[in-house]
Structures are given as structure tokens and as C-alpha cells.
Amino acid sequence: MGISAQQSLSVRVAARYTAGPRVRLGLPDHLLLKIGLVLADAAGLGAALALAYLIRFRAGIPSLETPPHSIAFYSSLAFWAVPVWLLIFALYRLYDRQYLFAGFQEYTRVINGCTFGALAVVVVSFLDPSLSISRGWLLLVWVLSLLMVGGTRFLVRRLLRRLRARGFLVAPTLIVGANDEGRALAEQLLADRGSGSRVVGFIDLSHPGGPPTVGELPVLGGMGDLEEVAAEWGVTEVVVATSALSREDLLDLYRRLGRADGVQIRLSSGLFEILTTGVRVQEINCVPLMTPQRVRITGVDAALKAAVDYAGATLGLLVMSPLLLMVALLVKLDSPGPVFHRRRVLGRAGRPFYALKFRSMVVDADRRLEASPELRRQFDGAYKLKADPRVTRIGRILRRTSLDELPQLINVLRGEMSLVGPRMIAPEEADRYGKWQLNLLTVKPGITGPWQVHGRSDIPYDERVRLSMHYIRNYNIWLDLEILLRTIPTVLGGRGAY
């Protein structure tokens, strides 16, 4: 394939390690997933039908039916209703490989499928007058089916992530293009081992004979080796870094693999600098066009995050109002100057705002920093001074306990910050994020975040950048809740606070 025997051996070892173990039961992985989901959905629907009967007819609720139908009647009803429901789920593409586990969109499809499944039972009972179905039972079935099917899907998701993190039910993935975009795509795919993608290596057009590795991943060959590499490593996903290929190369790639059974070709947007924001594909007059999203968190994710933010900030201000008043008084008595410090930082979409903090420094802190070249040099290196002579006596306590950041709950209520998010940065810091600053500014900064629970000011600046990028790329509401819970012992321990 254009590489030496020694390189070929290292490639095989590296690729086998990257791919990890795979389930071999004589069936394709995606078919195993579909069978498992169908069985899980059937179990959830059966449980919903049975539980609805017990609640409606065995819980002492008065019934208008004369006489109420027996359990045998509702059992026979379930015998044909469950398969019909599963067929409706299939029509809503709940078993489609391309739509499986696609964020909250899957749960939206579950809601629609359960609703139309209940309507199907209504239509059948309307066409057959002998089927006198309890309306209370049917309403319970609809509600319980949402809970049961949604719950089983959630459990399947968690189980699947654990299996994938251990190397099972994964899709061997090949990246075509080893330029900056290809490397960024590999980093993104490898960052989450539970995603189901296992990158086995690169097809490198510019160096078809080497180098043997790019970063930690092997180069498996050039474009001429594409089919051989895909067959050798059982590749089911081909991710194309479009900025690395010419139009002719793209057409050649599609001619080679576009009709191959079991291989999905996925094209990146070509804008790896805004990799985390995603794009929305829309057809206009049969022409597919991509629109980059302005913000990273949208839809149900955004609604849940906003609910947690506003509820948490409101509750925090109400509960801690006596503490806030006491701290404000101590700041005022400790040194002359205002109670609050207003720091100009960048918010979502790069809009500047003033983040509030209890003042922990002397009022002429900036002048003292500029007057000391050594302090200026240390500050420029990490945007933080470990032994800062400008900090007041009460300020040291506030920083140690993170009480100085409590006024930022007001920023959360004003919609400028989140309880959890990437570390806020000043406008002059943006250049230090390089091409990733476009990603950073797609979400609101947070009062706490991954840098808080990983050492706060003790971690180097480049690690803070990496943690912020990892948070944005892998955001979900469960990550926010985990960080909130981990923040409490971190703050109490005082690690990295100065």
C-alpha cells in the first residue's frame, strides 16, 4: 500500500489498538442495535399497557363501563396494538441507523410515535363498535408509553455508551485527509469514546507513502489504497476532511466507495474552526446548503440549560442574600473603594459585558501591575498571579472560598452567563485561543466549569483552553449537573484558589 514492511507492522498494531474489540455474533452491529431496540420498545409498551390496566381497573377508581372489560380483553388488545405501535415507530424512523441516538430529536420522535400509536387504537375502536375501550385506560396508556419507551431508550443509551467506551458495538472510522481539518476531526471523534466511532487511521493524499503516523494515528495509505484499507479494517464510516481534497478527489472517492454496501460517507463542513457549533443542512430547490449555527447549544438542550440557570441563580440569590450582604459590608470596611468589581469580558457571539465580582483588590490594582515589569510578565503568562500583592485582606478569604464570584448570579439572571460553562475571558485573551476562539464564543461563560473541578488556577493556561474546548464539544445537561456537584467539594477544599 505504498509503505514499508516495518511501517506496515506499526500501522497494524496501532490500528488494532485504536479500533478495540468488536462484537462478533454473525450479525452486523447496526442490526444488533435495531433488534435490541425493538425488544426494548416492545417491553416498554407492554409494561405501559399492563400498568395502565392495573391503575385504571385495580386501584379502586370508579368505572363507567357496564360491565368493565376483563383482563383477557385488554390482553388481546395488546396482542395486536404492540406490533402496530412498533410499525409506527419504524415509520417515524426510530430504528433508522442514521437517526439512532441523535440527541433529543430521538425523544421527539418517541413522543410522536406514542401519540400516533394511541390514535391508531382510537381509530380501530371507532371502526369496530364492539371494542368499547376505556378512555381513562387509553389516556394512561399514552402517558405511560411516553415514560416507559422514553425511559427504556434512555437506559439503552447509557448501556450503549458504556459498551462503546469498552470497544464494543463501535464503527471503525477512516478519515480521508490528514491536514489541520482532518486532525481536528480525529481529535473530536477520539475525545468521546462512548460516541461509537473508532478512528483507525488516515488516508493522506499529500503524503501517500508517509509519514507513518499523524499524531497518534497511523496513515494507512493514499487514495489509491482506499478500497483495500476499508476492506482490511472493516471500515463502516468514512469521514472526509473536505478542505484536504479537490473536487476531482471528492468525485473519485465517491466513485470508489459511494456504492459500497455497509460504508457511510460523511463530509465535514470544511470549517473546522467552528467544528463545535455544527451546521444545519437545508434543501432549497433541491440544492443542499449548509448553514453554520451561531450558537453551540440549541433546542431542548438550550431550554433545559436555561431552566437550570434561572432556577439555580434565583434560588441561590434568595438563600444566600444574608451572606451577600455580610460580604458586601466586609469588603467596604476592609479597604476604600466600591463593593463590586466590574470586569469586561466576552460573552456569547463575542458580545462584551461586565462580569460582577466582590472587589478583592485595591482600587489602583491596574496601576500597580503596570508599575512592576515582573508582575506584568507573570500575569501575561497565565492571566493570574499566585501571590498577588494587590489582593486585600478580605479579598484573600473571598478568593480562597470563591465567595467573590457570587455576584455573578446576577449576570446569570441577566442572561449573560450560565451556572456552568467555559472559563470567561477578557477581550485581550481571545487571541490566545487562536482558531478556537470562534468555538469558545458560541456559548455563555460559566460561574463554574471544567477548569474549576480540575484544579482552577493550578492548571496551565493551555490546559484551561483544552478543558473549555472539551466542554463545548461534549456538552449535555448531565455534564452540567456533574460539574455543579463536583464544584462543591472543590470549593470547600480550596485547591487552586488564589
Secondary structure, 3 states (H helix, E strand, C coil): CCCCHHHHHHHHHHHHHHHCCCCCCCCCHHHHHHHHHHHHHHHHHHHHHHHHHHHHHCCCCCCCCCCCCCHHHHHHHHHHHHHHHHHHHHHCCCCCCCCCCCCCHHHHHHHHHHHHHHHHHHHHHHHCCCCCCCHHHHHHHHHHHHHHHHHHHHHHHHHHHHHHHCCCCCEEEEEECCCHHHHHHHHHHHHCHHHCEEEEEEECCCCCCCCCEECCEEEEECHHHHHHHHHHCCCCEEEECHHHCCHHHHHHHHHHHCCCCCCEEEECCCCHHHCCCCEEEEEECCEEEEEECCCCCCHHHHHHHHHHHHHHHHHHHHHCHHHHHHHHHHHHHHCCCCCEEEEEEECHHHCEEEEEEECCECCCHHHHHHHCHHHHHHHHHHCCCCCCCCECHHHHHHHHHCHHHCCHHHHHHCCCCEEECCCCCCHHHHHHHHHHHHHHCCCCCEEECHHHHCCHHHCCHHHHHHHHHHHHHCCCHHHHHHHHHHHHHHHHHCCCCC
